[in-house]
Amino acid sequence: MNESDLQTLVEQVSIEFFAKPFRHQARFNPRLRTTGGRYLLKSHAIEINPKYLEARGKDYLVGIIKHELCHYHLHLEKKGYQHRDQDFRRLMTEVGAPRFCQSLDPTVKVQVYQCISCQTEIIRRRRFQESRYRCGRCGGKIHYIGPRTQAVES
């Protein structure tokens, strides 16, 4: 899929699901890392991460486009276009747009701790200060083992 195919797809999705035209530019942005797409407030352009098309396919890409078009149409109508706004959440459920993108990376780095008394392993995404916490099972002291890479459940 090239840029003109993406532009056509965004225009079709806008008419089909929102009954409103998309009059601005849609483009791929390979520099996007942690998001499937983004809506630019000043230029009203929509940028899409091409890695999601390669990894998840066209149907998943349509979901990302719906999400970004929710931002687009609500912003132009001067309604609540941010994730926390009620207008945005209502429109997303109406058109069936996903709220978040699934991760492209199937693994995540986790922090591993262990109880000194009962040897229970405690896994967290973020580090914490061991001296401030105790084991939930036996009340023993906790010590840090180190980071580990773990598969993400989808």
Residue, then its C-alpha position, 0 to 999 in steps of 0.5 A: m500500500n502506498e500513500s495514495d492508497l492510504q489517502t483513498l482508504v481514509e476517505q472511504v472509511s470517513i464516508e462509510f462510518f462517519a458520513k462526512p468527507f475527509r478533506h486533508q492529507a493522510r500519510f505513512n510515518p515510519r518514525l512512529r514507534t509507540t503508536g498506531g497513528r496520530y492526528l495533527l491539530k494544526s494541519h489536520a493531517i493523519e499519520i499512520n504507522p506502516k509497521y501495523l499494516e505489515a504486522r497486523g494487516k489491513d483490517y487492523l489498520v482500518g481500526i486505527i484510521k477510525h480512531e484517528l478520524c474520531h479525533y479529526h471530525l470532533h476537532l473540526e466540529k469543536k467538540g471534545y476530541q481528546h481521549r478523556d472527553q465524553d464526545f470522543r468515547r461516545l463516537m468511538t463506540e458508535v463507529g467501533a474504533p479501538r481505544f488502544c493499539q496492541s503492542l508490536d513487540p511480543t516481549v516486555k522487560v519486567q523487574v523480578y523480585q523474590c521474597i527472602s523467607c518463602q522464595t515467592e517470585i514477584i514480577r513488576r513492570r517498574r522498579f520499586q524500593e524493596s525496603r518499603y514493601r513486604c511479601g504479601r504471602c508471608g510478610g518477609k523481606i523482598h530483594y531485587i533479582g534483576p530485569r527479565t524479558q517476558a512474553v506479552e499476553s494479547 
